[in-house]
Amino acid sequence: MTSGEADAATRLYEEALASSDGGRPARAVRQLRAGLRLVTGRPALTELRARILLSLAWAESERGRVDLGFQLLDEAETDAPAQVRPILLAQRALLLKRAGHNTVALAHYDAAIALLTEPAYPQDLVRALNNRSLVHQEAGDLRLARADLTRALRIATRQGFELQAAVIASNIGCLDVTAGDLPAALRAFAAARVTYQVLAPGRLANLAVERARALLAAGLFVEADRELAAAVSQAQGQRLDHTYADALQVRAEAALLAREPQAAIRWARQARAAFLLRRNSRRAALAELIALRAHQEPSAAPVGRPTTTGRALALAARLNRLGLSEDAWLAGIVAARSMTAAGRTAHAERMLRQRGRPRRIDRLDTRLLWWLARAELAFATGHPAQARGALLAGMAALHRHRTQFGSLDLQTGAAARGQDLASAGLAAAVASGSTTGVYRWSERARAQALLLPPVRPPADPSAAALLEELRQSRHAFRDAELAGRPAPDLRRRIEELQRAVRERSWATRGHTDTGTPQIAPLGRIAAELGGAALVTYLVTEGVLRALVLTGRSAWLVPLGGYRDAVEAVLRLRADLDAQVGHATPGRLASAVRAATRRDAERLAAIVLNPLLPRIGDRDLVVVPTGPLMTTPWAALPGSTARPVTVAPSATAWLAARDRMRVSRTDTAAGGAAGSIVLAAGPGIDRGDSEVRAISRTYPTATVRTGADATPAATLAALDGADLAHIAAHGSHQAENALFSTLELAGGPLLGYDLLRLRRAPSMVVLSSCELGLTDVRPGDETFGMSTALLVAGTTTVVASVGRVGDELAMTVMVDYHRAVAAGRAPATALAEAIPPGSPAAFICFGAG
């Protein structure tokens, strides 16, 4: 062989390693086979040939050809020189782990690492340590896994292996997910992606799968599924069979959390088939467990079928044999639930006692399912007090999980993990007929994130710079839209910036010593109501009910189908929007008004009319559920001109009332009273006129209009104000409500900006389109611009759940402020300001 051929083979081998590190195994295979042809039959190049075969074995296994990978390792072993033996052991361990033979793989890794030294084999040692940590992690030994990764990271850093260091940091993030430290995990994944985008874009699919696992642990199943859909596509395109199967499995978990059992079963079956093709029985068994859990969902299949119990018991035994003890326990819990549903309570009791109570080091998913199974068994055996205790223990575990988050996004998403517990508790309370029990479980099952102490994002110049760039990019994109110029690069940059801002917020840590949230006592709520009535809406088994509380009595009133109510809300909001913003011919305008009346009457017939005999003409405090949070109450017959306050929960309403009293006391005592801020954004015809008219009611107010109404100046004025009124174009962003905007001079003010206020205004009025809309997540966790303000400490928010007509908005807002200045409560002032029959969709949120 010529020296040129030897150099070419070496170059192909090095390029193949780069392709493998970059997550491109198909390219690596082509390069390695080309190099192999050059060295075959050349005794002088035995070591290079062995190394090529080892790398080729890994690359082929990445493409799903594990058996071929073992054949290549056997071929390499026949004449591999001594110095290659440690690498051969490590590579065989990798394939054994991929095939699900973790115990044998661990022995091979131990032998390899004992022979590998940093001076002689720095990269091979880093890879072996990194890969052995994955075996430890799957065995549940997080201490040994972290020790391997820590050692590997030190070596990679010393040797300047930037890509390997990013891979190791990402795997440390995976450990953090398992340990429950999701902020740390998401920080690690975000940092790794920056490196991968430059050095190894082929690894982004694998990273997306790990990020999706973290998002699922936080309850953000929609965001996780979006990541996974992209990962599946990328893995298919790159022929990354292992990553493809992995993504399918996690996608099944996302569908299970989203209560889409048929989709979960479909993804899990596809994942199982993909893992079996790779001869990975461990991962195939885990996919089978997801499918089995999905079959237990009521909408998927009958729960108590003997086949469900038998399959779960058989799977538990198989998982134990595979060394997956916690997953075997989880399968046992599935079997116990099936036994309980079938009436075999003694068998279920024995099954649940086998391992005892869950520990905090067990996965959250396992712990919550165990408590649910205990509750179901206690209900079935006639021990409701024990059942309630089990459900409360599960909810307490969920709360401890939630407190680690300092991000409102993650705090509100976490409730998805406790849907089954909350639903079971609420259903049992409704079945008991106890209004006190229904009240308590209704409060436990909604808006728990608002009961956490607010977490101010840390002063972070990088985060502030990202927000400012996002603001300017969106401002430029808006200008391009208005000018009719396409701006795809700007759109992509906005998406990148929004992702970066959101991820930085996820990394904020919460308060871990908050204790269990305290539900406001029913007696305190009744006393605070005075002459008003509280109406809490709740759903069990698709039926909408209302818990009605006055100062003296409480009733639970069935109302009808929940879906009918939701449809009526959406139709009415669409009707109101149709009346705003453009001239409509007389006949069509009459038809729209008639449709609005019909839809308002239909909605009132479901959610309000059955309650009128009990509430009479009292003011209302309404605690909605789901999309009922956006009901335009002023449009309903029976609540026109009636003061209505909308609150996420009764406890949150009482807390806002208490904050309001403290604020008034401070002001009356001559404390640090805030100011009044009036601001108008550009491009809104009535903005300046509205603000000037309102300023006549508040002569000492700070007024910002035109070029003075920048986001920075407006935020500075808002901080510590008593009252703020902003008239501007508004836009609600359904995908992430904290990116909802108020358009000001030079760019938008975002929901994320409001969370950074040191002291939010006591009252905020948003004279803008649709900023009263919220994303309502499982557990009735509201997530929107109004939520951001309430979390930041605002006691009352007035905002619209629909479009805002200029002339009507100005009339309503001016009259509203006159009434507030005259001493009217905000809800009363708003009810008096909205003309009967008008399409105004303003709502008073918070304390009222």
C-alpha positions in Angstrom: 0.0 0.0 0.0 1.2 3.5 -0.8 1.6 6.1 1.9 -1.1 8.0 0.0 -3.6 5.2 0.4 -2.7 4.9 4.1 -3.3 8.6 4.6 -6.5 8.4 2.7 -7.8 5.5 4.9 -6.8 7.5 8.0 -8.5 10.6 6.7 -11.7 8.6 6.0 -11.6 7.1 9.4 -11.3 10.5 11.1 -14.1 12.0 8.9 -16.3 9.0 9.9 -15.7 9.7 13.6 -16.7 13.3 13.0 -19.9 12.1 11.2 -20.7 9.7 14.0 -20.1 12.3 16.7 -22.3 14.6 14.6 -25.2 12.1 14.6 -24.9 11.1 10.9 -24.3 7.3 11.0 -25.3 6.7 7.4 -22.5 9.0 6.2 -20.1 7.4 8.7 -20.9 3.9 7.3 -20.1 5.1 3.8 -16.8 6.6 4.9 -15.8 3.7 7.0 -16.5 1.1 4.3 -14.4 3.1 1.9 -11.6 3.2 4.4 -12.0 -0.5 5.1 -11.5 -1.3 1.5 -8.2 0.5 1.5 -6.8 -1.3 4.6 -8.1 -4.9 4.1 -5.3 -7.3 3.3 -2.6 -4.9 4.6 -0.9 -6.4 7.7 0.9 -3.2 8.4 -2.4 -1.5 9.0 -4.0 -4.0 11.4 -4.7 -1.5 14.1 -6.3 1.0 11.8 -8.5 -1.8 10.3 -9.6 -2.9 13.8 -10.5 0.7 14.7 -12.5 1.1 11.5 -14.4 -2.2 12.2 -15.2 -1.0 15.8 -16.5 2.3 14.6 -18.4 0.6 11.7 -20.1 -1.7 14.3 -21.4 1.2 16.2 -22.6 3.1 13.1 -24.4 0.1 11.7 -26.1 -0.5 15.1 -27.2 3.1 15.1 -29.0 2.3 11.8 -30.8 -0.6 13.5 -28.5 -3.3 12.3 -27.3 -4.6 15.7 -26.6 -8.2 14.6 -24.3 -6.9 11.9 -22.6 -4.7 14.5 -21.8 -7.8 16.6 -20.5 -9.6 13.5 -18.1 -6.7 12.8 -16.9 -6.7 16.4 -16.2 -10.4 16.1 -14.2 -9.8 12.9 -12.2 -7.0 14.6 -11.4 -9.2 17.6 -9.7 -11.9 15.5 -6.6 -9.9 14.9 -7.0 -6.7 17.0 -3.7 -5.7 18.6 -3.5 -5.4 22.4 -3.8 -1.7 22.4 -7.2 -1.9 20.7 -8.6 -4.4 23.2 -9.9 -1.9 25.7 -11.7 0.0 22.9 -13.2 -3.3 21.7 -14.5 -4.1 25.2 -16.1 -0.6 25.4 -17.7 -0.9 21.9 -19.1 -4.4 22.6 -20.5 -3.0 25.9 -22.2 -0.3 23.9 -23.9 -2.7 21.5 -24.9 -5.0 24.4 -26.5 -2.1 26.1 -28.3 -1.1 22.9 -29.6 -4.7 22.7 -30.9 -4.5 26.3 -28.3 -6.7 27.9 -27.3 -4.2 30.6 -25.8 -6.5 33.1 -23.3 -8.0 30.6 -22.7 -4.5 29.2 -21.7 -3.2 32.6 -19.1 -5.9 33.1 -17.6 -5.1 29.7 -17.5 -1.4 30.6 -15.9 -2.1 33.9 -13.2 -4.1 32.2 -12.6 -1.5 29.5 -12.4 1.5 31.8 -9.9 -0.4 34.0 -7.6 -0.5 31.0 -8.2 2.9 29.5 -6.0 5.8 30.7 -6.4 9.5 30.0 -2.9 9.9 28.5 -3.2 7.0 26.1 -6.9 6.9 25.4 -8.5 10.3 26.3 -11.4 10.2 23.9 -12.1 6.5 24.3 -12.1 6.9 28.1 -14.5 9.8 27.9 -16.9 7.8 25.7 -16.7 4.7 27.9 -17.4 6.7 31.1 -20.3 8.5 29.4 -21.8 5.3 28.1 -21.4 3.4 31.3 -23.3 6.2 33.1 -26.3 5.4 31.0 -26.2 1.8 32.2 -26.1 3.0 35.8 -28.9 5.4 35.1 -31.2 2.7 33.7 -30.4 0.5 36.7 -31.6 3.4 39.0 -28.1 4.0 40.5 -28.0 7.8 39.9 -25.0 8.2 42.3 -22.7 6.0 40.1 -24.1 7.5 36.9 -23.3 11.0 38.1 -19.8 10.0 39.3 -19.0 8.6 35.8 -20.3 11.7 34.1 -18.5 14.1 36.4 -15.2 12.3 35.8 -15.8 12.2 32.0 -16.7 15.9 32.0 -13.4 16.8 33.8 -11.4 14.8 31.3 -13.2 16.3 28.3 -12.8 19.8 29.6 -9.0 19.3 30.2 -8.5 17.8 26.7 -10.6 20.4 25.0 -13.2 18.0 23.7 -16.0 20.6 23.2 -18.5 18.3 21.6 -18.0 15.5 24.0 -18.3 17.9 26.9 -21.7 19.0 25.5 -22.8 15.4 25.2 -21.9 14.7 28.8 -23.5 17.9 30.1 -26.7 16.8 28.2 -26.5 13.4 29.9 -26.1 15.1 33.3 -29.3 16.9 32.4 -31.0 13.5 31.9 -29.9 12.6 35.4 -31.4 15.9 36.7 -34.7 14.9 35.0 -34.7 11.6 36.8 -33.8 13.3 40.1 -36.6 15.9 39.6 -34.4 18.9 39.1 -36.0 20.1 35.9 -34.7 23.7 35.9 -31.1 22.3 36.0 -32.0 19.8 33.2 -33.5 22.4 30.9 -30.5 24.7 31.4 -28.2 21.8 30.4 -30.2 20.9 27.3 -30.3 24.6 26.2 -26.6 24.9 26.5 -26.0 21.6 24.7 -28.2 22.7 21.8 -26.0 25.8 21.2 -22.9 23.5 20.8 -24.8 20.9 18.7 -26.1 23.5 16.3 -22.5 24.4 15.4 -20.6 21.2 15.8 -23.1 18.3 15.5 -26.6 19.3 14.1 -27.2 15.6 13.6 -27.5 15.2 17.4 -30.3 17.6 17.7 -33.0 14.9 17.3 -31.6 13.0 20.2 -31.5 16.1 22.3 -35.1 17.0 21.4 -36.2 13.6 22.8 -34.4 14.3 26.1 -35.8 17.8 26.3 -39.3 16.4 25.6 -38.9 14.0 28.6 -38.1 17.0 30.8 -41.1 18.9 29.4 -43.3 15.9 30.1 -42.1 15.8 33.7 -43.2 19.4 33.9 -46.6 18.6 32.4 -46.1 20.5 29.2 -47.3 17.7 26.9 -48.2 20.0 24.0 -44.7 21.4 23.9 -43.2 18.0 24.3 -45.2 16.5 21.4 -44.1 19.4 19.2 -40.4 18.6 20.0 -41.0 14.9 19.4 -42.8 15.4 16.0 -39.7 17.2 14.8 -37.4 14.6 16.3 -39.2 11.7 14.6 -39.0 13.4 11.3 -35.3 14.2 11.7 -34.4 10.8 13.0 -36.1 9.2 10.0 -34.3 11.4 7.6 -30.9 10.6 9.2 -31.8 6.9 9.6 -31.2 7.2 13.4 -33.2 4.1 14.2 -32.6 4.2 18.0 -33.5 7.9 18.3 -36.6 7.3 16.1 -37.8 4.5 18.4 -37.0 6.6 21.5 -39.0 9.5 20.1 -42.0 7.3 19.4 -42.0 6.0 23.0 -41.8 9.4 24.5 -44.5 10.6 22.2 -46.7 7.8 23.5 -46.0 9.1 27.0 -47.1 12.6 25.9 -50.3 11.3 24.4 -51.0 9.4 27.7 -50.6 12.6 29.7 -52.8 14.5 27.2 -55.5 11.9 27.8 -55.4 10.7 24.2 -55.2 7.0 24.9 -55.7 5.8 21.3 -52.8 7.9 20.1 -50.7 6.7 23.1 -51.4 3.1 22.1 -50.5 3.7 18.5 -47.2 5.4 19.3 -46.3 2.8 21.9 -46.9 -0.1 19.6 -44.8 1.5 16.9 -42.0 2.1 19.4 -42.2 -1.5 20.6 -41.9 -2.8 17.1 -38.9 -0.5 16.4 -37.1 -1.6 19.6 -37.8 -5.3 18.8 -36.2 -4.8 15.4 -33.1 -3.6 17.3 -33.4 -6.7 19.6 -33.8 -4.3 22.6 -36.2 -6.2 24.8 -35.9 -3.8 27.7 -37.1 -0.7 25.8 -39.7 -2.8 24.0 -41.1 -3.8 27.4 -41.3 -0.2 28.5 -43.2 0.7 25.4 -45.6 -2.1 26.1 -46.1 -0.7 29.6 -47.2 2.7 28.2 -49.7 0.9 25.9 -51.1 -1.1 28.9 -51.6 2.1 30.9 -53.3 3.7 28.0 -55.7 0.8 27.8 -56.8 1.6 31.3 -58.1 5.0 30.3 -61.9 5.0 30.3 -62.1 6.2 26.7 -59.8 3.5 25.5 -61.1 0.2 26.8 -63.0 -1.3 29.8 -60.7 -1.2 32.8 -61.5 -4.4 34.6 -60.9 -6.9 31.8 -59.1 -10.1 33.0 -56.7 -9.7 30.1 -55.6 -6.4 31.4 -54.7 -7.9 34.8 -53.0 -10.9 33.3 -51.0 -8.8 30.8 -49.9 -6.4 33.6 -48.8 -9.2 35.9 -46.9 -10.9 33.1 -45.2 -7.7 32.1 -44.3 -6.9 35.7 -42.5 -10.3 35.9 -40.7 -9.7 32.7 -39.6 -6.2 33.7 -38.2 -7.6 37.0 -36.2 -10.2 35.0 -34.8 -7.4 32.9 -33.7 -5.5 36.0 -36.2 -2.7 35.7 -37.6 -2.9 39.2 -39.5 0.4 39.4 -41.1 -0.2 36.1 -42.1 -3.6 37.3 -43.7 -2.0 40.3 -45.5 0.4 38.0 -46.9 -2.6 36.0 -48.0 -4.1 39.3 -49.9 -0.9 40.2 -51.6 -1.2 36.8 -52.6 -4.8 37.6 -53.9 -3.7 41.1 -56.1 -1.0 39.5 -57.5 -3.5 37.1 -58.2 -6.0 40.0 -59.9 -3.2 42.0 -62.1 -2.4 39.0 -63.0 -6.0 38.6 -64.0 -6.4 42.3 -60.9 -8.4 43.2 -60.0 -6.1 46.1 -58.2 -8.6 48.2 -55.8 -9.4 45.4 -55.4 -5.7 44.7 -54.5 -5.1 48.4 -51.8 -7.8 48.3 -50.4 -6.4 45.1 -50.1 -2.8 46.5 -48.6 -4.0 49.7 -45.8 -5.9 48.1 -43.5 -3.0 47.8 -45.1 -0.6 50.3 -45.4 3.2 50.2 -43.5 5.1 47.5 -40.4 7.0 48.5 -39.5 10.5 47.4 -36.6 9.1 45.4 -39.1 7.2 43.2 -40.3 8.8 40.0 -43.2 11.2 40.4 -45.3 9.3 37.9 -44.9 6.1 40.0 -45.8 7.8 43.2 -48.9 9.5 41.9 -50.2 6.3 40.3 -49.7 4.4 43.5 -51.6 7.0 45.6 -54.4 6.9 42.9 -54.5 3.1 43.1 -54.7 3.2 46.9 -57.6 5.7 46.7 -59.5 3.6 44.2 -59.1 0.5 46.4 -60.2 2.4 49.5 -63.3 3.7 47.8 -64.1 0.2 46.5 -63.9 -1.3 50.0 -66.0 1.4 51.7 -63.2 3.5 53.3 -63.8 7.0 51.9 -61.7 8.7 54.6 -58.7 6.5 53.7 -59.3 7.2 50.0 -59.3 11.0 50.6 -56.1 10.6 52.6 -54.4 8.8 49.7 -55.5 11.4 47.2 -54.3 14.2 49.4 -50.9 12.5 49.8 -50.6 12.4 46.1 -51.6 16.0 45.7 -49.0 16.9 48.3 -46.3 15.1 46.3 -47.4 17.0 43.2 -47.2 20.3 45.1 -43.6 19.5 46.2 -42.8 18.8 42.6 -44.3 22.1 41.5 -42.5 24.2 44.1 -39.1 23.6 42.4 -40.2 25.8 39.4 -39.9 29.5 39.4 -41.4 29.8 36.0 -45.2 30.4 35.7 -45.1 28.4 32.5 -43.9 25.3 34.4 -45.9 26.0 37.5 -49.2 26.0 35.6 -48.2 23.0 33.5 -47.4 20.8 36.5 -51.1 20.3 37.2 -51.4 17.9 34.3 -49.5 15.4 36.4 -52.3 15.3 39.0 -55.3 15.3 36.7 -56.5 11.8 37.8 -56.0 12.5 41.5 -57.9 15.8 41.3 -60.7 14.3 39.2 -61.1 11.3 41.5 -61.3 13.6 44.6 -63.8 15.9 43.0 -66.0 13.1 41.6 -66.2 11.5 45.1 -67.1 14.8 46.7 -69.9 15.3 44.1 -71.2 11.8 44.7 -71.2 12.4 48.4 -73.4 15.5 48.0 -71.4 17.4 50.6 -71.1 21.0 49.5 -68.2 21.5 51.9 -66.4 18.5 50.4 -67.1 19.7 46.8 -65.8 23.2 47.7 -62.6 21.8 49.2 -61.9 19.5 46.2 -62.8 22.1 43.7 -60.2 24.4 45.3 -57.6 21.7 45.4 -58.2 20.9 41.7 -57.7 24.4 40.3 -55.2 27.3 40.1 -52.7 25.9 42.6 -49.9 27.8 40.8 -51.4 31.1 41.9 -51.1 30.1 45.5 -47.3 29.8 45.3 -45.2 32.8 46.4 -44.3 34.8 43.3 -40.7 34.3 42.0 -39.1 37.3 40.4 -36.8 36.3 37.6 -33.2 37.0 38.6 -31.5 40.1 37.2 -29.9 38.7 34.1 -28.5 41.0 31.4 -28.5 38.2 28.8 -32.2 37.5 29.4 -33.0 41.3 29.3 -31.1 41.5 26.0 -33.0 38.6 24.5 -36.3 40.2 25.5 -35.3 43.5 23.9 -34.1 41.9 20.7 -37.4 40.0 20.6 -39.3 43.2 21.1 -37.4 44.9 18.3 -37.7 41.9 15.9 -41.5 41.7 16.5 -41.8 45.5 15.9 -39.8 45.2 12.6 -41.9 42.2 11.6 -45.1 44.2 12.2 -43.8 47.0 10.1 -43.0 44.5 7.3 -46.5 43.1 7.5 -48.2 46.5 7.3 -46.0 47.3 4.3 -46.8 44.0 2.6 -43.2 42.8 2.6 -42.5 39.2 3.3 -40.0 38.7 6.1 -39.3 35.0 6.6 -35.9 35.6 8.2 -37.4 37.9 10.8 -40.1 35.3 11.5 -37.5 32.6 12.1 -35.5 34.9 14.3 -38.6 35.7 16.4 -39.3 32.0 16.8 -35.6 31.4 17.9 -35.8 34.3 20.4 -39.1 33.2 21.9 -37.7 29.8 22.4 -34.6 31.2 24.1 -36.7 33.5 26.4 -39.0 30.7 27.4 -36.1 28.3 28.1 -34.4 30.9 30.3 -37.6 31.3 32.3 -37.8 27.6 32.8 -34.4 27.6 34.4 -35.6 29.9 37.3 -35.8 28.0 40.5 -38.8 28.2 42.8 -39.3 28.3 46.6 -39.0 24.8 47.9 -40.1 25.6 51.5 -43.6 26.8 50.8 -45.6 24.0 52.5 -48.9 22.7 51.2 -51.2 25.4 49.8 -53.8 26.4 52.3 -57.4 26.5 50.9 -59.4 29.5 52.1 -62.0 28.3 54.8 -65.5 28.3 53.5 -66.6 30.5 56.4 -64.1 33.2 55.5 -65.3 33.1 51.9 -68.9 33.4 53.0 -68.0 36.3 55.3 -66.1 38.1 52.6 -69.0 37.8 50.1 -71.3 40.0 52.1 -74.4 40.3 50.0 -72.7 38.7 46.9 -72.8 35.1 45.7 -70.0 32.9 44.7 -70.5 30.5 41.8 -67.9 27.9 41.2 -68.2 25.8 38.0 -66.9 22.3 37.9 -67.0 19.3 35.6 -67.3 15.6 36.5 -67.8 12.9 33.9 -68.7 15.5 31.2 -71.5 17.1 33.3 -71.2 20.8 34.2 -72.3 21.7 37.8 -72.2 24.9 39.9 -71.5 25.2 43.5 -73.4 28.3 44.7 -72.5 29.9 48.0 -74.1 32.9 49.7 -73.5 34.3 53.1 -76.0 31.8 54.6 -76.3 28.7 52.3 -74.6 26.5 49.7 -76.1 24.4 46.9 -74.7 22.1 44.3 -76.7 22.6 41.1 -76.4 20.3 37.9 -76.4 22.4 34.8 -76.0 20.0 31.8 -73.4 19.1 29.2 -70.1 20.8 29.6 -69.3 20.6 25.8 -72.6 22.5 25.1 -71.5 25.3 27.4 -68.1 25.6 25.9 -69.5 25.7 22.4 -72.0 28.4 23.5 -69.1 30.5 24.9 -67.1 30.3 21.7 -70.1 31.1 19.5 -71.0 34.1 21.6 -67.5 35.5 21.6 -67.4 35.1 17.8 -70.7 36.9 17.5 -69.4 39.8 19.6 -66.2 40.0 17.5 -68.3 40.1 14.3 -70.0 43.4 15.5 -66.7 45.2 16.1 -64.2 46.9 13.8 -66.0 47.3 10.4 -69.1 48.7 8.9 -71.8 46.0 8.3 -74.8 46.5 6.0 -78.0 47.0 7.9 -79.7 43.7 7.2 -76.5 41.7 8.0 -75.9 43.8 11.1 -79.4 43.0 12.3 -78.8 39.3 11.6 -75.6 39.3 13.6 -77.3 41.1 16.5 -80.1 38.5 16.4 -77.6 35.6 16.4 -75.8 37.3 19.4 -79.0 37.4 21.3 -79.8 33.8 20.6 -76.3 32.6 21.5 -76.3 34.7 24.7 -79.7 33.3 25.7 -78.5 29.7 24.9 -75.4 30.2 27.1 -77.4 31.9 29.9 -79.8 28.9 29.8 -76.9 26.6 30.6 -74.7 28.5 33.0 -76.9 31.1 34.7 -80.7 30.7 34.5 -80.8 27.5 36.7 -79.0 29.5 39.4 -81.2 32.6 39.4 -83.7 31.3 42.0 -80.8 31.0 44.5 -78.7 34.0 43.6 -81.4 36.5 42.9 -80.0 39.9 42.0 -76.8 39.5 44.0 -73.4 40.6 42.7 -71.4 37.6 41.5 -68.0 36.2 42.1 -67.5 33.6 39.4 -64.9 30.8 39.5 -65.1 29.3 36.0 -63.7 26.1 34.6 -61.9 25.7 31.2 -63.0 28.0 28.4 -65.8 29.4 30.6 -63.0 31.6 32.0 -63.6 33.7 28.9 -67.4 34.1 29.2 -68.5 37.7 28.3 -70.8 38.0 31.3 -72.1 41.5 30.4 -73.7 40.0 27.3 -75.8 37.4 29.1 -79.5 38.0 30.0 -79.5 37.8 33.8 -76.1 39.4 34.3 -76.4 42.5 32.2 -75.6 45.4 34.5 -74.8 42.9 37.3 -71.4 43.3 38.9 -69.4 40.1 38.1 -65.9 39.3 39.2 -64.0 36.4 37.6 -61.4 34.7 39.7 -59.2 31.6 39.1 -60.3 30.2 42.5 -62.1 31.3 45.6 -58.8 31.1 47.5 -57.1 33.3 44.9 -60.0 35.8 45.1 -59.8 36.0 48.9 -56.0 36.5 48.7 -56.5 39.3 46.1 -59.0 40.9 48.5 -56.5 40.7 51.3 -53.8 42.3 49.2 -56.2 45.1 48.2 -57.0 45.9 51.8 -53.3 46.0 52.7 -52.7 48.4 49.8 -55.5 50.7 50.9 -54.3 50.7 54.4 -50.8 51.6 53.3 -52.2 54.5 51.2 -54.5 55.7 54.0 -51.6 55.6 56.5 -49.5 57.9 54.2 -47.2 55.1 53.2 -45.5 54.7 49.9 -48.6 55.2 47.8 -48.1 54.6 44.1 -49.2 56.7 41.2 -51.7 56.6 38.4 -50.3 55.8 35.0 -52.2 56.3 31.7 -50.6 55.2 28.5 -51.6 55.0 24.8 -49.9 53.0 22.1 -49.5 53.9 18.5 -51.9 53.1 15.6 -55.1 53.2 17.7 -57.3 56.0 16.7 -58.9 56.7 20.1 -55.9 56.0 22.2 -54.7 59.5 22.9 -58.2 60.9 23.2 -59.2 58.1 25.6 -56.1 58.8 27.8 -56.7 62.5 27.8 -60.3 62.1 28.7 -59.4 59.8 31.6 -56.7 62.1 32.8 -59.4 64.7 33.5 -60.6 62.3 36.2 -57.0 61.9 37.5 -55.3 65.3 37.2 -52.0 64.1 38.8 -51.7 61.0 36.6 -48.5 60.2 34.7 -49.6 60.3 31.0 -47.5 58.7 28.3 -48.6 59.0 24.7 -46.9 59.1 21.3 -43.1 58.6 21.4 -43.1 58.7 25.2 -45.1 55.5 25.5 -42.2 53.2 25.0 -42.1 49.7 26.7 -39.2 50.7 28.9 -40.8 54.0 30.0 -44.2 52.4 30.5 -42.8 49.5 32.6 -40.8 52.0 34.7 -44.0 53.9 35.4 -46.0 50.8 36.1 -43.6 49.5 38.7 -45.2 50.5 42.1 -48.2 52.3 40.6 -51.6 52.2 42.3 -53.6 52.2 39.0 -52.5 51.7 35.4 -54.6 52.1 32.2 -53.1 51.2 28.8 -55.0 51.8 25.6 -53.2 49.9 22.8 -53.5 47.3 20.2 -53.3 43.9 22.0 -52.7 40.4 20.7 -53.3 37.2 22.7 -50.8 34.4 21.8 -52.5 31.0 22.4 -49.3 29.0 22.0 -47.7 30.8 24.9 -49.8 33.5 26.5 -46.8 35.2 28.1 -45.8 36.3 24.5 -49.1 38.2 24.3 -48.4 41.8 23.5 -49.5 45.4 24.1 -48.2 47.5 21.1 -46.3 50.6 22.4 -44.0 53.1 20.7 -41.0 51.3 19.5 -42.2 47.7 20.2 -44.5 45.5 22.2 -44.8 45.1 25.9 -44.9 41.3 26.6 -46.4 39.2 29.4 -42.8 38.2 30.3 -42.1 41.9 31.0 -44.8 42.1 33.6 -43.3 39.2 35.6 -40.2 41.3 36.1 -42.0 44.2 37.9 -40.8 44.6 41.5 -44.3 45.7 42.5 -47.1 45.4 40.0 -49.9 48.1 40.0 -52.8 47.3 42.3 -55.2 47.8 39.4 -54.5 47.4 35.7 -57.0 48.2 32.9 -56.1 46.9 29.5 -58.2 48.8 26.9 -57.1 46.4 24.2 -58.3 43.5 22.1 -58.5 40.0 23.6 -55.9 40.3 26.4 -58.5 38.9 28.8 -58.1 35.6 27.0 -56.2 32.9 28.7 -54.8 29.4 28.0 -56.5 27.2 30.5 -54.4 24.2 31.3 -55.3 21.0 33.1 -56.2 21.7 36.7 -57.9 25.0 35.6 -54.5 26.6 35.7 -54.9 29.9 33.8 -52.0 31.2 31.8 -52.3 34.6 30.2 -51.6 38.3 30.4 -54.1 38.7 33.2 -52.6 35.7 35.0 -49.1 37.3 34.8 -50.4 40.4 36.4 -52.2 38.6 39.2 -49.1 36.5 39.9 -47.0 39.6 40.0 -49.3 41.0 42.7 -52.0 43.0 40.9 -55.3 42.7 42.7 -57.7 43.6 39.9 -57.4 43.4 36.1 -59.9 44.7 33.7 -59.5 43.3 30.2 -61.5 42.2 27.2 -62.0 38.6 25.9 -62.8 39.9 22.4 -62.2 42.6 20.0 -62.5 46.2 21.2 -64.4 48.8 19.1 -62.8 52.3 19.4 -65.8 54.4 20.1 -67.5 51.9 22.5 -64.2 51.3 24.4 -63.6 54.9 25.0 -67.1 55.4 26.3 -66.9 52.4 28.6 -63.4 53.2 29.9 -64.1 56.9 30.6 -67.3 56.0 32.5 -65.5 53.2 34.3 -62.8 55.4 35.7 -65.3 58.1 36.8 -67.1 55.4 38.8 -63.9 54.1 40.3 -62.8 57.6 41.3 -66.2 58.1 42.9 -65.6 55.1 45.1 -67.3 52.3 43.2 -65.7 48.8 43.3 -64.2 47.8 40.0 -66.8 45.1 39.2 -69.6 47.5 40.0 -68.0 50.4 38.0 -67.5 48.1 34.9 -71.1 46.8 35.1 -72.4 50.4 35.2 -70.1 51.5 32.4 -71.1 48.9 29.8 -74.2 49.9 27.9 -76.9 47.1 27.8 -76.9 45.2 24.5 -73.4 46.5 23.5 -70.7 44.1 22.1 -68.3 45.0 24.9 -66.5 41.9 26.2 -64.6 43.5 29.2 -64.3 41.4 32.3 -63.2 42.2 35.8 -60.6 39.7 37.0 -59.2 39.2 40.5 -60.5 40.9 43.6 -63.4 42.8 42.0 
